[in-house]
Amino acid sequence: MATPVSGIHGQLLEVTIVGCSRLKDTEWFSRQDPYVCVEYGSSKFSTRTCTDGGKNPTFQEKFVFTLIEGLREINVLVWNSNTVTFDDLIGTGRIQLQKVLSQGYDDGSYSIQSKTGKYAGEVRVILHFSNVSKPAKNHASSAPYGSSPVPQPSGYGYPPPASSGYGYPPPASGYPQSPAYPAYPQNPAAYPPTPYPNPHSAAYPPTPYAPPAAYPPSPYPPPAGYPPSPFPPAQPSNHYPPGPYPGTYHPPY
């Protein structure tokens, strides 16, 4: 059972007439031209006439009503427009507002009846009420932010959860070390000495081979000398002979 709604007087209700379906046909020779009237209290609205709408006219028109405290239904009337005679009443119906006032939205098709009480078709209506009172949330029953229902695994080197309000653990200083494998020593002096000595150190044993001695003198005597050259000896590179023209000689830098 829905909870009764109160305190709606003066608030707004949106009513959208979407269309009709399977209407009773009141015409004999042509297609009927239906339109819909909506009544709430003293307020009355009417849609446009759907020319040649027949049994399934479409309107898509929205109206806004001011709610009245204690009035919980809307009347709809479907008419057939005539140009010569009076309009024909196809059927009437009532729409209850309890659902839209408690939930804020209602979309459905509502049946209408003719003057004799017979089924005369359906009218699809969308109702929207924006001022729905929402129940307050119980914050005490909800879990605090940051708490985790899953316990942290133990025995794997993970730090325990932090006691701060956010529930995030502090950043770890390094990767956790598994207890099955010991940590490697950080000091290189803890490693055992290598069986192979450094060839550049003083502890490296000398080679068994003695260094080569000085080469023996050549058995061939040096040449006595070449005959003198017919050409005069070359002058030093910083000496230039005087030129044939005065002022053309430049001393070296």
C-alpha positions as CSV (number, residue, x, y, z in Angstrom):
1,M,0.0,0.0,0.0
2,A,1.4,3.4,-1.0
3,T,2.0,6.0,1.6
4,P,-0.5,8.9,1.4
5,V,1.1,12.1,0.0
6,S,0.3,15.5,1.6
7,G,1.5,19.0,1.3
8,I,1.0,19.2,-2.5
9,H,-1.3,22.2,-2.7
10,G,0.0,24.8,-5.2
11,Q,2.7,22.6,-6.7
12,L,2.8,21.8,-10.5
13,L,2.0,18.5,-12.3
14,E,2.9,17.9,-15.9
15,V,0.5,15.9,-18.0
16,T,1.5,14.8,-21.6
17,I,-1.2,13.4,-23.9
18,V,0.7,11.0,-26.1
19,G,-2.2,9.5,-28.2
20,C,-5.1,7.1,-28.3
21,S,-5.5,3.6,-29.6
22,R,-8.4,1.3,-30.6
23,L,-10.9,4.1,-30.3
24,K,-14.6,3.5,-31.0
25,D,-15.4,4.7,-34.6
26,T,-18.3,7.2,-34.6
27,E,-18.2,8.0,-38.3
28,W,-20.0,6.0,-41.0
29,F,-18.6,7.3,-44.3
30,S,-15.2,9.0,-43.4
31,R,-12.5,8.8,-40.8
32,Q,-13.2,10.5,-37.5
33,D,-11.1,13.5,-36.3
34,P,-10.4,12.9,-32.5
35,Y,-9.2,15.3,-29.9
36,V,-8.7,14.9,-26.1
37,C,-9.9,17.1,-23.2
38,V,-8.2,17.0,-19.8
39,E,-9.9,18.3,-16.7
40,Y,-8.5,18.8,-13.1
41,G,-10.7,20.8,-10.7
42,S,-11.6,24.0,-12.6
43,S,-8.7,23.7,-15.1
44,K,-9.5,22.4,-18.5
45,F,-7.2,21.9,-21.5
46,S,-7.8,20.5,-25.0
47,T,-5.4,19.1,-27.6
48,R,-5.5,19.9,-31.2
49,T,-7.7,18.0,-33.5
50,C,-6.0,15.1,-35.2
51,T,-7.5,15.2,-38.7
52,D,-8.3,11.8,-40.1
53,G,-6.8,10.3,-37.0
54,G,-9.3,7.5,-37.0
55,K,-8.9,5.0,-34.2
56,N,-5.2,5.6,-33.4
57,P,-4.6,9.4,-33.3
58,T,-1.3,10.9,-32.1
59,F,-1.0,14.2,-30.2
60,Q,2.2,14.6,-28.1
61,E,1.0,17.7,-26.2
62,K,1.9,18.7,-22.6
63,F,-0.2,20.6,-20.1
64,V,0.7,21.9,-16.6
65,F,-1.8,21.8,-13.8
66,T,-1.7,23.4,-10.3
67,L,-2.3,20.7,-7.7
68,I,-5.1,20.9,-5.2
69,E,-4.9,19.3,-1.8
70,G,-7.3,16.4,-1.5
71,L,-7.9,16.0,-5.3
72,R,-6.2,12.9,-6.6
73,E,-7.6,12.2,-10.1
74,I,-7.8,13.7,-13.6
75,N,-10.6,13.3,-16.0
76,V,-10.0,12.7,-19.7
77,L,-12.6,13.0,-22.5
78,V,-12.1,11.9,-26.1
79,W,-14.2,13.6,-28.7
80,N,-14.8,13.4,-32.5
81,S,-14.8,16.8,-34.2
82,N,-17.7,17.5,-36.6
83,T,-17.9,20.6,-38.8
84,V,-21.7,20.5,-39.4
85,T,-23.2,19.0,-36.3
86,F,-22.1,18.8,-32.6
87,D,-19.0,16.9,-31.7
88,D,-19.5,13.2,-30.7
89,L,-18.3,12.0,-27.4
90,I,-16.2,8.8,-27.9
91,G,-15.5,8.0,-24.3
92,T,-14.4,9.2,-20.9
93,G,-12.0,8.0,-18.2
94,R,-10.2,8.8,-14.9
95,I,-6.5,8.8,-14.0
96,Q,-5.4,8.3,-10.4
97,L,-2.5,10.5,-9.2
98,Q,-1.3,8.5,-6.2
99,K,1.6,6.8,-8.1
100,V,2.9,10.0,-9.7
101,L,2.7,12.0,-6.5
102,S,4.7,9.3,-4.5
103,Q,7.2,8.3,-7.2
104,G,7.4,11.4,-9.4
105,Y,6.7,9.6,-12.7
106,D,3.9,7.6,-14.3
107,D,3.5,6.3,-17.8
108,G,0.5,4.2,-18.8
109,S,-2.5,3.6,-21.0
110,Y,-5.9,4.3,-19.4
111,S,-9.1,2.9,-20.8
112,I,-12.2,5.0,-21.6
113,Q,-15.8,4.1,-21.7
114,S,-18.7,5.2,-23.9
115,K,-22.0,6.7,-22.6
116,T,-23.4,3.2,-22.2
117,G,-20.4,2.0,-20.1
118,K,-18.8,-0.1,-22.9
119,Y,-15.1,-0.2,-23.7
120,A,-14.3,2.7,-26.2
121,G,-10.5,2.6,-26.4
122,E,-7.4,3.7,-24.5
123,V,-5.5,7.0,-23.9
124,R,-1.8,7.0,-23.2
125,V,-0.7,9.7,-20.7
126,I,2.7,10.5,-19.2
127,L,2.6,12.2,-15.8
128,H,5.6,14.0,-14.1
129,F,5.8,15.5,-10.6
130,S,9.2,17.0,-9.7
131,N,8.7,17.8,-6.0
132,V,8.7,14.3,-4.6
133,S,9.8,14.1,-1.0
134,K,12.6,11.6,-0.8
135,P,13.3,9.8,2.5
136,A,16.5,10.8,4.4
137,K,19.4,8.4,4.2
138,N,20.5,6.6,7.4
139,H,24.2,7.4,7.5
140,A,24.8,5.5,10.8
141,S,24.0,2.2,9.2
142,S,26.4,2.7,6.3
143,A,30.0,1.6,6.6
144,P,32.5,4.4,6.9
145,Y,34.5,5.4,3.9
146,G,37.7,3.6,3.4
147,S,36.9,0.5,5.5
148,S,37.5,-2.8,3.8
149,P,35.4,-5.9,4.7
150,V,38.1,-8.2,3.3
151,P,40.9,-8.9,5.8
152,Q,44.5,-8.4,4.7
153,P,46.5,-11.6,4.2
154,S,49.2,-12.3,6.8
155,G,52.6,-14.0,6.4
156,Y,53.5,-12.4,3.0
157,G,55.4,-9.4,4.2
158,Y,52.5,-6.9,3.6
159,P,52.3,-4.0,6.1
160,P,49.2,-3.9,8.4
161,P,46.4,-1.5,7.4
162,A,46.9,2.1,8.6
163,S,44.8,3.5,11.4
164,S,44.2,6.8,9.6
165,G,40.7,7.9,8.7
166,Y,41.1,7.1,5.0
167,G,42.2,3.4,5.5
168,Y,45.0,3.5,3.0
169,P,48.3,1.9,4.1
170,P,51.5,4.0,4.2
171,P,53.8,3.7,1.2
172,A,56.2,0.8,1.6
173,S,59.9,1.5,1.6
174,G,60.7,-1.3,-0.7
175,Y,59.5,-4.6,-2.1
176,P,58.6,-7.2,0.5
177,Q,61.1,-10.1,1.0
178,S,59.8,-13.6,1.0
179,P,60.8,-15.6,4.1
180,A,61.7,-18.6,1.9
181,Y,64.6,-16.7,0.3
182,P,67.2,-14.8,2.4
183,A,68.0,-11.2,1.5
184,Y,71.1,-10.6,-0.5
185,P,73.8,-8.7,1.4
186,Q,74.2,-5.1,0.4
187,N,77.9,-4.9,1.3
188,P,80.0,-6.3,-1.5
189,A,82.8,-7.2,1.1
190,A,80.5,-10.0,2.4
191,Y,80.9,-12.0,-0.8
192,P,83.7,-14.7,-0.8
193,P,86.8,-13.8,-2.8
194,T,87.0,-15.0,-6.3
195,P,89.4,-18.0,-7.0
196,Y,90.8,-16.1,-9.9
197,P,93.2,-13.2,-8.9
198,N,93.2,-9.9,-10.5
199,P,96.0,-9.9,-13.2
200,H,96.7,-6.2,-12.4
201,S,97.2,-6.8,-8.7
202,A,100.5,-7.4,-6.9
203,A,99.2,-10.8,-5.7
204,Y,99.1,-12.1,-9.2
205,P,102.0,-14.7,-9.7
206,P,104.7,-13.7,-12.1
207,T,104.9,-15.4,-15.5
208,P,107.3,-18.5,-15.5
209,Y,109.0,-17.1,-18.7
210,A,111.9,-14.7,-18.3
211,P,111.8,-11.5,-20.2
212,P,113.7,-11.5,-23.5
213,A,117.3,-10.3,-23.3
214,A,118.8,-7.5,-25.5
215,Y,119.1,-8.4,-29.1
216,P,122.7,-9.5,-30.0
217,P,124.7,-7.1,-32.2
218,S,124.3,-7.5,-36.0
219,P,127.0,-9.7,-37.5
220,Y,127.1,-7.4,-40.4
221,P,129.3,-4.3,-40.1
222,P,127.8,-1.0,-40.8
223,P,128.4,0.4,-44.3
224,A,131.6,2.4,-44.8
225,G,129.6,5.2,-46.2
226,Y,128.1,6.3,-49.4
227,P,130.1,8.3,-51.9
228,P,129.6,12.1,-51.5
229,S,126.7,13.6,-53.3
230,P,127.4,15.8,-56.3
231,F,124.8,18.2,-55.0
232,P,125.5,20.8,-52.4
233,P,123.9,20.3,-48.9
234,A,120.5,21.7,-48.4
235,Q,120.2,25.0,-46.6
236,P,118.0,25.4,-43.4
237,S,114.3,25.8,-43.9
238,N,114.3,29.3,-42.3
239,H,116.8,30.6,-44.9
240,Y,115.7,32.1,-48.1
241,P,118.1,33.3,-50.8
242,P,117.7,36.9,-51.8
243,G,115.5,37.5,-54.7
244,P,116.5,39.1,-57.9
245,Y,114.2,42.1,-57.2
246,P,114.8,44.5,-54.2
247,G,112.2,44.5,-51.5
248,T,110.9,41.0,-52.2
249,Y,112.6,39.2,-49.4
250,H,110.6,38.6,-46.2
251,P,112.2,37.2,-43.1
252,P,110.6,34.2,-41.5
253,Y,108.1,34.6,-38.7
